[in-house]
């Protein structure tokens, strides 16, 4: 890993923070750190980091609020949330605020390193030149501005939601499996065996934004035994 990749670790537990610093320095990263939420946010806004490892339970400001503040300034900043909170509502909240990944404690350090590498592999990549996806006469996805137009309503998308929609659009002639989405959109290696509901959570969030009735999906379909398929009007 190039030493040009710089990580900020925002974690208040000293043992975990120092251990992570050692691990990522060993793997060739430049590492900065903070034990305080407000200080961590100040560092993000004042500095330039390739990735943020962000704990949720922090002094002075929690990780959810930090993630939201970062996204208001920079929709593309890679963020992985690190936390003991692993209830589904917490995972959904983290993703809703724009986190790229969510890793619950206790975690495998080796798996965390692989997840960091997967996120960084996407940094700076130019997506295919798809800007607008017309779902119907009343609904259109604007990938450039990360939004969905539904009649007179304008609904914001996270960068990851837009990436999922775009990948499904490019491959709209066939169903796309969870495993393929994890590999192609999240950048996870096939060799990394993950027990994760990341894809399911993102699909549910996207349906709430693009469907007339998320319980009766007509644009983002589940194809039993095969994966997900996007149905839309041809551009």
Secondary structure, 3 states (H helix, E strand, C coil): CCCCCEEEEECCCHHHHHHHHHHHHHCCCEEEEECEHHHHHHHHHHCCCCEEEEECCCECCCHHHHHHHHHHHCCCCCEEEEECCCCHHHHHHHHHCCCCEEEECCCCHHHHHHHHHHHHHHCCCCCCCCCEEECCCCEEEECCCCEEEECCEEEECCHHHHHHHHHHHHCCCCCECHHHHHHHCCCCCCCCCCCCCHHHHHHHHHHHHHCCCHHHCCCEEEECCCEEEECCCCC
